[in-house]
Amino acid sequence: MISMELVAKSRREGMRWNIINTLNLARPHTTAETFLLDVMNAIYPQTTALELRQQLDYLADRKLVDINKQPHGLWFADLTSLGVDIAEYTVACRPGIARPEKVWS
């Protein structure tokens, strides 16, 4: 039986990977958190704004994402060069992000 903690960990790590992928596809444009929330809700039902912001903060702490927090409350995000390298499989990905294994050459 899969524990709820394992399910939550899988969701967090998968969401981080999907945020990186979404931001990579949106480049060179800055992405609003409202758009990211719509995308994450399509993948992970009932994603909350708090959950999304927690994962964005995690990625920002790892220097993968730059977050622009507007005074009126909206957040905007861009990938850093390291985040692009993670998305493009040019650098190793440390634990905490569920990047699938590269199976192509």
ChimeraX commands (.cxc) that place a marker at each C-alpha (Angstrom):
marker #1 position 0.00,0.00,0.00 radius 0.5
marker #1 position 1.31,3.43,-0.95 radius 0.5
marker #1 position 1.48,5.86,1.92 radius 0.5
marker #1 position -0.09,9.31,1.70 radius 0.5
marker #1 position 3.33,10.82,2.41 radius 0.5
marker #1 position 4.77,9.07,-0.65 radius 0.5
marker #1 position 1.88,10.31,-2.79 radius 0.5
marker #1 position 2.40,13.88,-1.55 radius 0.5
marker #1 position 6.16,13.67,-2.24 radius 0.5
marker #1 position 5.53,12.36,-5.74 radius 0.5
marker #1 position 3.04,15.17,-6.39 radius 0.5
marker #1 position 5.47,17.88,-5.15 radius 0.5
marker #1 position 8.39,16.58,-7.16 radius 0.5
marker #1 position 6.29,16.02,-10.27 radius 0.5
marker #1 position 4.83,19.50,-10.01 radius 0.5
marker #1 position 8.32,21.00,-9.81 radius 0.5
marker #1 position 9.29,19.24,-13.03 radius 0.5
marker #1 position 6.10,20.35,-14.76 radius 0.5
marker #1 position 6.65,23.96,-13.64 radius 0.5
marker #1 position 10.15,23.85,-15.15 radius 0.5
marker #1 position 8.79,22.37,-18.38 radius 0.5
marker #1 position 6.00,24.95,-18.60 radius 0.5
marker #1 position 8.39,27.84,-18.01 radius 0.5
marker #1 position 10.79,26.40,-20.58 radius 0.5
marker #1 position 8.05,26.20,-23.20 radius 0.5
marker #1 position 6.95,29.77,-22.41 radius 0.5
marker #1 position 10.44,31.22,-22.88 radius 0.5
marker #1 position 11.36,33.98,-23.62 radius 0.5
marker #1 position 8.15,35.33,-22.09 radius 0.5
marker #1 position 7.64,35.76,-18.37 radius 0.5
marker #1 position 4.88,33.54,-17.02 radius 0.5
marker #1 position 2.18,34.64,-14.59 radius 0.5
marker #1 position 1.33,32.35,-11.70 radius 0.5
marker #1 position -2.31,32.32,-12.84 radius 0.5
marker #1 position -1.26,30.59,-16.05 radius 0.5
marker #1 position 0.96,28.16,-14.13 radius 0.5
marker #1 position -1.94,27.42,-11.78 radius 0.5
marker #1 position -4.21,26.60,-14.73 radius 0.5
marker #1 position -1.57,24.25,-16.18 radius 0.5
marker #1 position -0.88,22.57,-12.82 radius 0.5
marker #1 position -4.61,22.12,-12.21 radius 0.5
marker #1 position -4.89,20.33,-15.54 radius 0.5
marker #1 position -2.15,17.93,-14.45 radius 0.5
marker #1 position -2.73,17.80,-10.68 radius 0.5
marker #1 position -6.41,18.36,-9.87 radius 0.5
marker #1 position -7.18,20.76,-7.02 radius 0.5
marker #1 position -3.80,22.46,-7.06 radius 0.5
marker #1 position -3.97,25.52,-4.83 radius 0.5
marker #1 position -2.20,28.84,-5.27 radius 0.5
marker #1 position -0.37,28.18,-2.00 radius 0.5
marker #1 position 0.86,24.79,-3.25 radius 0.5
marker #1 position 2.07,26.36,-6.50 radius 0.5
marker #1 position 3.86,29.16,-4.65 radius 0.5
marker #1 position 5.53,26.67,-2.32 radius 0.5
marker #1 position 6.95,24.80,-5.32 radius 0.5
marker #1 position 8.00,28.06,-7.03 radius 0.5
marker #1 position 9.79,29.12,-3.84 radius 0.5
marker #1 position 11.54,25.75,-3.70 radius 0.5
marker #1 position 12.73,26.15,-7.30 radius 0.5
marker #1 position 13.82,29.75,-6.60 radius 0.5
marker #1 position 15.82,28.59,-3.56 radius 0.5
marker #1 position 17.64,26.17,-5.85 radius 0.5
marker #1 position 18.34,29.01,-8.33 radius 0.5
marker #1 position 16.27,27.39,-11.06 radius 0.5
marker #1 position 13.56,30.05,-11.23 radius 0.5
marker #1 position 13.48,33.81,-10.84 radius 0.5
marker #1 position 10.29,35.04,-9.18 radius 0.5
marker #1 position 9.02,38.59,-9.52 radius 0.5
marker #1 position 6.56,39.19,-6.67 radius 0.5
marker #1 position 4.41,42.19,-7.52 radius 0.5
marker #1 position 3.17,44.51,-4.75 radius 0.5
marker #1 position -0.43,43.86,-5.82 radius 0.5
marker #1 position 0.02,40.15,-5.11 radius 0.5
marker #1 position 0.68,38.45,-8.44 radius 0.5
marker #1 position 3.83,36.45,-8.99 radius 0.5
marker #1 position 5.65,36.11,-12.30 radius 0.5
marker #1 position 8.31,33.51,-13.02 radius 0.5
marker #1 position 11.16,32.88,-15.45 radius 0.5
marker #1 position 13.65,30.06,-15.70 radius 0.5
marker #1 position 17.26,30.85,-14.88 radius 0.5
marker #1 position 20.02,29.51,-17.09 radius 0.5
marker #1 position 20.38,26.59,-14.66 radius 0.5
marker #1 position 16.64,25.92,-14.94 radius 0.5
marker #1 position 16.95,25.84,-18.73 radius 0.5
marker #1 position 19.85,23.40,-18.42 radius 0.5
marker #1 position 17.69,21.15,-16.22 radius 0.5
marker #1 position 14.85,21.32,-18.77 radius 0.5
marker #1 position 17.23,20.56,-21.63 radius 0.5
marker #1 position 18.99,17.70,-19.81 radius 0.5
marker #1 position 22.41,19.34,-20.12 radius 0.5
marker #1 position 23.15,19.11,-16.38 radius 0.5
marker #1 position 22.42,16.55,-13.70 radius 0.5
marker #1 position 19.20,16.99,-11.75 radius 0.5
marker #1 position 19.48,16.62,-7.99 radius 0.5
marker #1 position 16.76,14.87,-5.98 radius 0.5
marker #1 position 13.61,16.86,-5.30 radius 0.5
marker #1 position 12.55,17.24,-8.92 radius 0.5
marker #1 position 10.91,14.34,-10.73 radius 0.5
marker #1 position 12.70,14.77,-14.05 radius 0.5
marker #1 position 12.20,11.62,-16.09 radius 0.5
marker #1 position 15.25,9.72,-17.21 radius 0.5
marker #1 position 16.55,10.69,-20.63 radius 0.5
marker #1 position 15.94,7.75,-22.93 radius 0.5
marker #1 position 16.97,9.36,-26.20 radius 0.5
marker #1 position 20.39,10.37,-27.46 radius 0.5
marker link #1:1,2 radius 0.2
marker link #1:2,3 radius 0.2
marker link #1:3,4 radius 0.2
marker link #1:4,5 radius 0.2
marker link #1:5,6 radius 0.2
marker link #1:6,7 radius 0.2
marker link #1:7,8 radius 0.2
marker link #1:8,9 radius 0.2
marker link #1:9,10 radius 0.2
marker link #1:10,11 radius 0.2
marker link #1:11,12 radius 0.2
marker link #1:12,13 radius 0.2
marker link #1:13,14 radius 0.2
marker link #1:14,15 radius 0.2
marker link #1:15,16 radius 0.2
marker link #1:16,17 radius 0.2
marker link #1:17,18 radius 0.2
marker link #1:18,19 radius 0.2
marker link #1:19,20 radius 0.2
marker link #1:20,21 radius 0.2
marker link #1:21,22 radius 0.2
marker link #1:22,23 radius 0.2
marker link #1:23,24 radius 0.2
marker link #1:24,25 radius 0.2
marker link #1:25,26 radius 0.2
marker link #1:26,27 radius 0.2
marker link #1:27,28 radius 0.2
marker link #1:28,29 radius 0.2
marker link #1:29,30 radius 0.2
marker link #1:30,31 radius 0.2
marker link #1:31,32 radius 0.2
marker link #1:32,33 radius 0.2
marker link #1:33,34 radius 0.2
marker link #1:34,35 radius 0.2
marker link #1:35,36 radius 0.2
marker link #1:36,37 radius 0.2
marker link #1:37,38 radius 0.2
marker link #1:38,39 radius 0.2
marker link #1:39,40 radius 0.2
marker link #1:40,41 radius 0.2
marker link #1:41,42 radius 0.2
marker link #1:42,43 radius 0.2
marker link #1:43,44 radius 0.2
marker link #1:44,45 radius 0.2
marker link #1:45,46 radius 0.2
marker link #1:46,47 radius 0.2
marker link #1:47,48 radius 0.2
marker link #1:48,49 radius 0.2
marker link #1:49,50 radius 0.2
marker link #1:50,51 radius 0.2
marker link #1:51,52 radius 0.2
marker link #1:52,53 radius 0.2
marker link #1:53,54 radius 0.2
marker link #1:54,55 radius 0.2
marker link #1:55,56 radius 0.2
marker link #1:56,57 radius 0.2
marker link #1:57,58 radius 0.2
marker link #1:58,59 radius 0.2
marker link #1:59,60 radius 0.2
marker link #1:60,61 radius 0.2
marker link #1:61,62 radius 0.2
marker link #1:62,63 radius 0.2
marker link #1:63,64 radius 0.2
marker link #1:64,65 radius 0.2
marker link #1:65,66 radius 0.2
marker link #1:66,67 radius 0.2
marker link #1:67,68 radius 0.2
marker link #1:68,69 radius 0.2
marker link #1:69,70 radius 0.2
marker link #1:70,71 radius 0.2
marker link #1:71,72 radius 0.2
marker link #1:72,73 radius 0.2
marker link #1:73,74 radius 0.2
marker link #1:74,75 radius 0.2
marker link #1:75,76 radius 0.2
marker link #1:76,77 radius 0.2
marker link #1:77,78 radius 0.2
marker link #1:78,79 radius 0.2
marker link #1:79,80 radius 0.2
marker link #1:80,81 radius 0.2
marker link #1:81,82 radius 0.2
marker link #1:82,83 radius 0.2
marker link #1:83,84 radius 0.2
marker link #1:84,85 radius 0.2
marker link #1:85,86 radius 0.2
marker link #1:86,87 radius 0.2
marker link #1:87,88 radius 0.2
marker link #1:88,89 radius 0.2
marker link #1:89,90 radius 0.2
marker link #1:90,91 radius 0.2
marker link #1:91,92 radius 0.2
marker link #1:92,93 radius 0.2
marker link #1:93,94 radius 0.2
marker link #1:94,95 radius 0.2
marker link #1:95,96 radius 0.2
marker link #1:96,97 radius 0.2
marker link #1:97,98 radius 0.2
marker link #1:98,99 radius 0.2
marker link #1:99,100 radius 0.2
marker link #1:100,101 radius 0.2
marker link #1:101,102 radius 0.2
marker link #1:102,103 radius 0.2
marker link #1:103,104 radius 0.2
marker link #1:104,105 radius 0.2
view
